[in-house]
């Protein structure tokens, strides 16, 4: 399937065209700016030239009038006269000649007392202002005055024999100056009246051409732009207009500003040729640029098209490499040029070489893949299928349930006490033992069944096409029978049993993970019942597991809500009745279920992460209680603290205890750390190292439930133990069962020979007390003296039961025995 794309020629052409377009825009902008600069320079030159000519002709006209008046006063000998009457008479006589030769329209003769000696017309205010200015400054004054048409107003001071002053004011028309400007500037000129906007924004009178060198042209241009904004534009920057086939540029020069209207000299330039030249230049530029674009596009396409075709050919062939069709790829003709090689030839050659390399690599990958599949699906140690194969085959078997209308069973196997083999003989022996165990599991299943190693010392068997759970039980019994015989490894002989959990289903919707989980739960049920047997999963097992999980979740809340407390059971010296110490026992007062027995939640939390946190809370509370006991007066007593297996292997335990000793300013001799045999044998090396580090701090150690574990006597020589506690299960039957009595007496004798102390737990009768005392037992603990005392009642109970640190002889043993032993 060909994908849509933009070809290289198109991209290249687009790039070049875009570049040229930017260049064209740049050059066009530069040309436009240059034309605009030339245009503005042309306009400014016109304005400057027009202003110079206006000033020049204005000056010429003034000089003519001034020269005439000076000659006239000399002719009439004004300087020899006593008044100005002759001057007034002669001016009246010369008025017609002035109108004819100098275009003088009006004459006013005014003395210094503002008496009009001669006037040809009314005496307007502007004339009065001009005359007043002359009298004040005593020098000639001129201005352009536009009552209806624009005139030059010239006022000159004259003196007679007496030194009196009069002012002669003449107004002359500017018509001759307009024609002189047209001749000089070679352009049309006009005088335009533009109304001034009033306060209400309304023009008083319309704009009008007063006089012009070409009245028709001026009025036509004015009619095209009657708007006030257009006239303002002409005032500020000139006005460009098209009339018929010609183009004109109008620039205005101010002549006179009056109250309601202003008068301007309009310079009208015919710029038709200039515009035509500019338009022709732009057309040639655009035409040339378009032609270059077309030629360049054709050239780029012609040059790049063969390269593109070869690239497309190669790109269409490359997917053959992904499809592992290496031979077919090498048969593709890439149409190389005959004379000279280029980069595409190098690419084609590299692709050919790549095809050979990929073909060789593909062979290696296929070989390695097969090896990795074996590694991924089979256990390297035992050769059995591993967990990946288990998940695959189990899902497959569950999917076939509906087709074959049969059942599927999962058997979860775990070797009993396998960790002891590793700890005592090393992991190499343990691996060999696993290989032998795998062989025994393998021979117990049929050809269509699956036996795999799940992990560690755990194995899983998948049985398919079963008619009922009885067939799964037969296989389980066969496996158990296989492990009845000893396993010989060289000179070593091992007796290893296995615990088996069975999960059976006939539902095609059952999930493989759930089935394995159910078998795992059943296996732990078998292990909890002594091991070496099988158990079939049922819903009650799941409920127990759910109950365990629920309890684990409630422990953290119980810690936060302070639902836990301690009860302390006294330990009394057998011969002296002196208080030796107390054993701290954990109690849980649940807000809904009441007092929960330690036998219910301690085994569940033993291997939980919450047990470590809870254990540290117990230790801190024991430190607080020992402080209270010392304040009470019991200086020599100690508190025995039970440590869980998880807490004992926690690396932070020594630091935590050291910090508490410093915080409470206590000695480690005030505490005794109790460990069960199961905790001791989990990791001998770590156990001995941890015990030694705590022993160096000053703590003493007691072995709890002595005699219920394995090989306890062998461990006594290796571990720094101080106290041995005989389990209450031996104490209960010591007077009725001769074997229990012999075990107790021999244990006491052995422990005393090792220099250790002996504590007897569960002592309830005076006969038990007397027998233990006669056999040299050191410490008595049990209901005979006291049940565990809640921490809140400890001091008050000591007030009743002790005197000077010694325990009083019980008045009624039956009262103690009737107490709740499960507390």
ZIVEN-V601406 format. One line per field, one symbol per residue. ss: DSSP state (2 for helix, 1 for strand, 0 for the rest). psi: psi as a letter, one per 40 degrees, with the letter a starting at -180 (. if undefined). burial: b if it has 16 or more other C-alpha atoms within 10 Angstrom, else e. Layout:
ss->???
psi->???
burial->???
This chain:
ss->0000000222222222222222222222222222222222222222222222222222222222222222222220022200002222222222222222220111111110000111100000222222222222200011111100011111111110000011111111102222222222200111111110100000100001111100222222222200022222222220111110011111111111100011111111110222222222222222222222222222222222222222222222222222000222220000000000002222222222222222222222222222222222210000001022222222222220222200111111111002222222202222222222222222000000011111100111111111002222222222222200001110011100011111111000000222222222222222220000011100222222222222222222222200011111111110000111111111111100011102222222200022222222222222222222222200000111110022220000222222222222000222111111222222022222222222222001111111000002222200000011110222220000022222222222222220001111100002222222220000111000000011222222222221100110000022222000000
psi->hhihihiddddddddddddddddddddddddddddddddddddddddddddddddddddddddddddddddddddefdeeieaedddddddddedddddddefhdihhhhaeefhhdhheaigiddddddddddddefiihiihhgddihihhhhhiiiadeeihihhhihiieddddddddddefiiiihhhhihhadeehidiiiihdiidgddddddddddgeidddddddddeihhihhbeihihhhhhhdhhadeiihihhhhhhfddddddddddddddddddddddddddddddddeddddddddddddddddddefgddddeehhegiidciiaddddddddddddddddddddddddddddddddddeihddeeiiadddddddddddddedddefiihihhhhhhhfdddddddeiddddddddddddddddeeiideihhihdibfhihhhhifieiedddddddddddddediihhgbeihhhhiihhhhhiieheehidddddddddddddddddeeifiiihhidddddddddddddddeddddddefeiiiihhihhhddeeihdaihhhhihghddeahhhdedddddedeiddddddddddddddddddddddddegdeiihhhhhiddddeheedddddddddddefiieeeihhhiiddddedgddddddddddddddeiiiihifheeahfdddddddigidhhhhieddddededhddddddddddddddddefiihhhifheidddddddddefhdihhaeddiihhiddedddddddeihfeihihhdhdddddeihee.
burial->eeeeeeeebeeebeebbeeeeeebeeeeeeeeeeeeeeeeeebeebbeebbebbeebbeebbeebbeebeebbeeeebbebebbeebbeebeeeeeebeeebbbbbbbbbbeeeeebbbeeeeeeebeebbbbbbeeeebbbbbbbeebbbbbbbbbbbbeeeebbbbbbbbbbbebbbbbbeebebbbbbbbbbbeeeeeebeeebbbbbbbeeebbbebbeeeeebeebeebbeebbbbeeeeebbbbbbbebbbeeebbbbbbbbbbbbeeeeeeeeeeeeeeeeeeeebeeebeeebeebeebbebbeebeebbebbeeeebeebbeeebeeeeeeeeebbeebeebbeebeebbeeeeeeeeeeeeeebebbbbeebbbbbbebbeebbbebbbbbeeeebbbbbbbbbbbebbebeeeeeeebbbebbbbbbbbbbebbeeeebbbbbeebbbbbbbbbbeebeebbebbebbbebbeeeeeeeeeeeebbbbbbbbbbbebeeebeebbbbbbbbbbbbbeeebbbbbbbeeebeeeeeebeebbeebeebbeeeebbbbbbbbbbbbebbbbbbbbbbbbeeeeeeeeeeeebeebbbeeebbbebbbebbebbbebbbebeeeebeebbbbbbbbbbbbbeeebbeebeebbeeeeeebebbbbbbbbbbbbeebeebeebbbebbebebbbbbbbbbeeeebeebeeebebbbbbbbbebbbebeeeeebbeebbebbeebbeeeebbbbbbbbbeebbeebbeebbbbbbbbbbbbbbbbeebeeebeebeeebbbeeeeebeebbeeeeeb
